[in-house]
């Protein structure tokens, strides 16, 4: 089967062929509801394929919930990776889904979500219900149910801690929702976990497996993160990456590792349990775990110049951003200098202005042993705006540009987030002194997850292009890149990768 796996709209017949073939590529991209059983499943469910007359397809599990269906106990559709559609699309529905995954409704309610998107709550509810079959509250509720299931089967947290970690406001709401969605109470759902043994974690640490669609270029991800890790705040090696960050409840630390069975595991230490859904969303975005690598690889490999790159590095990912404000400062400092030089400048900034943690976290310890403790947070935008001139080095105009952007972010004159409209974000960044097209597009690629960003002004991209037989001048390379739309971010990643001395095969 060669259906376009990330096309936002598929016909009934196309979807039915997917469930007949039990194609795992489509798990998380839609759900199948069966009228005769009242159950909805992921496309690859091993159960007998229902008759077409008894089937309805929904874009989200929330829509299936709203229509009165409950989750299949056999295939557990809530355990599927997230849909790649929400990064592929830049419309209000996709932006809303990215923000819901980041926990905006739990923190700011539907009015906060609507304000970020520029709509009234009532109009936003109408838009989402018309397209997805569920409004923002139902979508957020489904997301909480997914997080709860993940914690119930993947950890030994007490049920009360699971409830508040998943974003529920009360134990009763947690019990009612889990029972309604999964057809069984929380402890019964936990008792049904088959062969899943929660990993032992340090006290105060939550550890979870993060599902993804394979293949995964884990070697490239960990090498990218390790090369840019800022001592004291980040640590990385060939199989792990750890960092500190601020979440609404306080300072947190995340550690992503690749275990011996090829699973990506997240260890999170949080100031408050309610920050867990956001921590999971940030980790998934950082490692691009909701991507559809088979669709990307298939599109790129159709071009002879790129086929060897895809063969050598299947499942390439575009690294995301754990914090949008931090990302723009890192991009501005790193523009027009080497990765090593940017790391030096950023390390000095973190050492001078980063908040020191009272209880350092034990960083990214890998198989080789312990690594340096992580005891710093990236500086706040207010600190950079106020004291940046004391620490930043380089031309005065460049320092003023960086501190000016930091001040704009600190005061709210500049807004930057995962749910931004792509064009509006780019225009807002280009309006800031010192930010050019490369920086604006690089930030958009990493903050919003836009899969179709190309950076023809990047010297490494042009050098990589020349190495693989593509045009090396910016205009010709840009024209050629339109052939692989909407996957130009992944083309960019391959051209960067072509220059790196990273093993091309996946870790074993």
N, C-alpha and C positions, 0 to 999 in steps of 0.2 A: 504494500500500500504506500502511496506517495502523496497523500493529501498534504496541503500546506498547513503544518501543525500550529502555526500561530496566527492564522487568518482570523480576525475578530468575528466574522460571521460565516457559519457553515450551514448548509441545507440540512433538512431532516434526513434525507437519504445518505448524505456524507457522514453524518453522526451515527446513523444506524450501522453503516459499514464498519465504522470504528469499533462499535461495541460487539459486532459479530466477530471481528478479528481480535478483540481484547487487546487493543493496541495501547501499551503503557505510555506511549509518548503523549497521549491526550489526558492522562490523569491530572486532575487539578484545573483543566481548562473548561470542562463542563461536567454536569452530573446527569445521570439517567434515572428518571423516576418511573416506577411501575405501578399503574393504577390498581392492579389486582392484589398487590401485596402491601401497598402503602409505604414502600421503601424506596430510597434513592441510593445509587451506587456510583462508584468511579467507572470510567469506561472499560477498564481492564478487569472488572469483577469476574471471577471464575464461575459464577452461577450461570445457569442455563439462560441463554439469550431470550428475552421475552418477545412476544409477538409485536410487530410494529403498532398495531391498533391499541396496545396497552401501554405504550411508551410516550413519555413527555421528556423533553430536554430542557434543562435550566442552566443559565450561565454561572450561577453561584449556588452553593448549598443553602444560603439564606433564602433564596427564592423557593427552593424545594421545601424548606421549613414552613415558609409562609403559606405554601399550597397544601400543607397538612401531611407531608411525608417525613419519615424519620430515617436516620442513617443506617446503612447496611452493617450488620454486626460481623459480616464475613470479610468484606473488602475495606472497611473503615475509610470511607471517602475523605473524612476530615484529616487523614494522615498523609494525603497527597501533597506534593510540592505546590507552592502558590502558582497562580496563572501567570504566564509571561505576557498576557495581553496588556496588563496595566502599565508595563514599561514600554511596550511597542506603540501604545496609543498615547496621544497628548490631549485628549478631550476631557471634558469635565468629569465624566464617569471614571476614567482611568485615574485622573488626579485624585478624585475622592477615594478610590480604593487604596491608593498609595498612602493617603493620610489616615484612613481608617486602620490600616495595618500598623501604622506608627502610633496608634493609640490616641488620636486627636479627640475622638468622641468621649473617651473615658476622662480626658483632662478638661475639655472645653465644651462638651455637649454638642448637639446638632447645630445650635447657633454659631458656635466657634468654627465648626467645619464649614458651614455655609459662608461665614464671613471670609474665611481663607480663600474660598472659591469665587467670591463675588456674587453670591445669590442669596435670596431670602431662604430661611429654612423650609418654608412651604414649597417654594419652587424647586429647590434641590430635591426634596422628597419626591415630588412629581417626576422629575427627570430620572432619578435612579429607579423608581418603581416602574416607569414606562420601559426602561431598557433592560433592567436586571430582574424585575419581578419582586423587588424588595427595597424598602427605604433604608436610610442610613442607620436607624436604630436596629433594624433587623440584621443588616450587614455586620454591624458592630457586635451584636449578640452572637452571630455565627462565629465571628472571629474569637470571641471569648470562649465559646464552646470548644473550638479547635484547640486553643491553648490549654484549656482544662483537660481535654482528653490526652494531650501530649504529656502533661504533668502526671496524670493519674497512671498512665501505663509506663512512663519513663523514669519516674522518681518514686521515692518512698515518703514524700512530703505528706504531712497530715492533711486530711481533706479540707480543714479550715484554711490552711496555708495555700492549698491549691486554689480555693475559691478566690481569695484576695489576690493571689499572684496572677490569676487569669483576668482580673478586672471586675469581678462581681462585687456588688455593694453589700451583699448579705449571704449568709449560708443558705437561707431558704431560696433565694433567687438562683443560686448555684445549683442546688438540688433539683429545683423545678426545671431549669433549662437543660441540664445534662439528661435528666429523665425523659424530657420531651424530645430532645434531639436524637438520643441514642437508644431510647426505648428501655432504659434500665437506670437505676440510681448510680451515683458515682462509685461507691465501693464495689458494687457488682461489676461495673465496667473495669475497675482495677483488677478484680479477681479473674477476669477473662483474659488478661494479657497472656499471650502464648509465646513461651520461650523468650520473653523479654525480661531481663534481669537488670534493674537499675544499677548504673555504675556507682562504685563507691567514690565519694567526693569528700574533700576537706570540709570540716564544719563551716557552715555558713555559705557553702557553695552549692548552686543548683547546676546539675549537668544533664544535658539533653542531646539527643541525636537530631540533626537537622536534615530532613529529606531533600533530595535534589534529583534532577534528571541527569543521567550520565550520557556520555562520558564527562569527566571533570578534569581539567588541567590543573590538578592540585599543585604540581611542582611549580608552575608558573605563578600561581597565586601566592604561595608562600615565599617564593623568591622575590616577587614584587614588593610584598609587605616588608620582608626582612631588609631589603636594600634601602628602604625609606624609613625604617623604624627609628624613632627618636629616643635615645637612651634616657631612662628614668620614667618615660611615659609609654613606650612601646618596646617589645622584644619579639624577635622572630628567628626561626631556623627552618630547616627543610621540611618539617612536619607540623609546625605550630606557629601561631601568631597570637600575641597578647597585647592588650592596651587598656588604659584607663580612659574614662570619659564621664561627662556630666549627664545625668538623667534628671527628670523632674524631682525625684525623691532624694537626690544627692549623688555623691561620687560612686562610680561603679567600675568594675574591671571585667573584661571579657577575654576569654582565651579560646581560640578555635584550633582544633587539632584534627589530623587525619589518623584514624585508628587502623589496626592491622586488617580489618575487613573492608576498608575503603569508605567507612562512614565518616562524615564530618560531625564532630562533637563540639558542643558549646559548653564551657564552664563559665558561670556568671556569679560574681559576688556583687550584691546589690544593697543599697542603703534601705530600700523598702521593697517588699515583694511585689507591689503593684507596678514596679518598673519593668517586670520581666517581659511582658509582651513587646514593649518598645525595644528592650535589649535584643530579643530574638529578631525583630524586624530589622534593626540596625546590623546585626551580624549577617543576616541573609543578604541584605543589600550590599554590605561590604564585600562579600564573596560572590555576588551575582548568582545566588542559588536558585532563583526562580526562572533563569534563562531556559530556553529550549535549544540545547546544543545541536540536536540532529537537524533541526530546521536551519540553524545558522550554518553548520558545516556543509549541509547539502547545497545551500545557496552559493556559498563561497567556492566550493569544490567544482562547481560547473565551469569555472574559469581556469584555463590551463595554467596560468601564472600562479594561481593560488592553491591549486590541488595539492602540490607537494607540501605546502605549509599546513594544510588541514590534515593531511595524512600523518605528518610528523607530530602535530600538536592537536589532536582531536579534543573537542570540548573546551576550547579557549574561553576564558571569562574576561569581562571588563570590570576591574576593581571599582567598588563604589566608595562611598564616604560615610564614616560613622557620625560626623557632625558637619552640617553644611557650612556654618560660619568658619569653623576651623579650615575647611577645605579651600575656601576662597583665599584665606591668608596664606596657606601653604602654596597654592597655585601662584599667587603674586610674588612670593619670595622665590619660588622655583623657576619662574619664567626667565628664559634666556641664560640660565646657568646650568651646570651639570647637576645630576642627582646628588653626587657627593657634596658639592658646594652648598646646595640647598639644605641638605641634612645638617651641615655644619652651622649654617645661619639659624635654622629652626631649633637646633639643640641649644644654642646660646639663648634664644628667645624663651624656650621652655625653662631652662635653668634660672634665668633672671626673673621671669614674670609668672611662671606656672605655680599654681597653688600646691603646696606640699601636703601630702596625705599623712594623717597622724598614724595610720596603720598601713604600712606599705604592703602591697600585694606581691605574691611570689611569682610574678611575671610569666614568661613563656617557657617554663622548664620543659625540655624535650627528653628524648631517650638518653641523651648524653649526660643528663644531670641537671642540677639547678642552674638557673640563670639569674641575672641581677634583678633585685626587687624593683617593682614599679611604684614610685613614690611621688609622682607629679601628675598634674592635670595640665592640659593645654591652657595657655593664658586666656582669660576672658577678653572679650572684645573691648570692654571698658579699660582693662589694664593695658592692652596694646595701644589704644587711643591715647591714654594718658602718659605712659612711660615708654612707648615704643621708640621715640627719638633717642632715648638714652642707650638703647640696646641694639637697635637695627643698624646695620652697616651698609654703605653704598651711597650712591648719589642722593643728594638731599631731596630731589623731586620724587625719587622712588620711595624714600622713607615717608614723605608727606602723603603719597598715594596710599600706601599700606595703612598708615594711621588714620587717614581720612575714611577709607572703607570700613575700618574697625569701628570708628566713631559712628558712621552711618548705621552699621549693624547694631551697635549698642543702644542707639537712641531710637531705632525703629524706622529711620528714614529709608533704609534699604532692608527689604525682606528677602529671605532666601530659604527655600525648603524643598522637600521632595515632591510636594504637590503643586509646585509652580507651573504655570503655563510656560512652555519652552520658549516661545518667541518673546513673551513679556520678561522672563528672567534674563534672557540674553540682552534685550534692549536696556534693562535696568542696570546691568553690569557694565555695558559699553558706555553708559552715561557717566560712570564714575571715572575721574581722572586716574590715569595709570593702568586702566584695564583695556586691553585690546582684544581682537577677535580670538586669538589663541587662548587666552585666559578665560574669556567668557564661554567659549565652546568646551574647553577642558572641564570647567566647573559644571557645566550643564551635563556633560557625559557622566560625570562621577556622582553628582548630587541627585539628579532626576532619573538616572538610568536610561536616558534616551539612547536607543540602540543605533541611531543613524547619524552620529556626529563624526565628522571627518576633520582632521587637523593638517591641512596641506602646508601650513607655515611651520610645522614642527620639523626640525632638521633630522631628528631620528626617524620620523616617518618617511621623509624623502630618501634618506640613506637606505632604509630598509626596502623601500620601493625599488630603488636602483639595483639592490642586491638580488631581487627576485625577478627582475626583468620588466618592471613597470616604469612608466615615465617618471623622471626625477624632478622635473620642474613643476612648480605648484599648480599652474594653470592646467597643464596637460594631465597631471595626476588627479586633480579635482574632477576634470571631465571624465576620466576613466572610472573614477570611484562611483559614479552614478549607476554603473552597471550592477553594483551589488547592494543598492538601496533595497530595503531599509536596514541593512546590517553594516553600515560603514564604521560604527564604533568597533565592531569585531574585526573588520579589516585593519583599522588602526592598531588594535591590540596585536594582530599577527605581524604587522610591519615592525612594531616595537620588538616583538619577540624574535624576529629574524635577526636582530642585532645582538641578542643576549646569549651569553654562554651558559644557558640553562639546559639540563638534560631534557630532550624532547619527549621521552617516554614518561608515562604516568608513574607515580611512586608505587612500589609494590609492598 
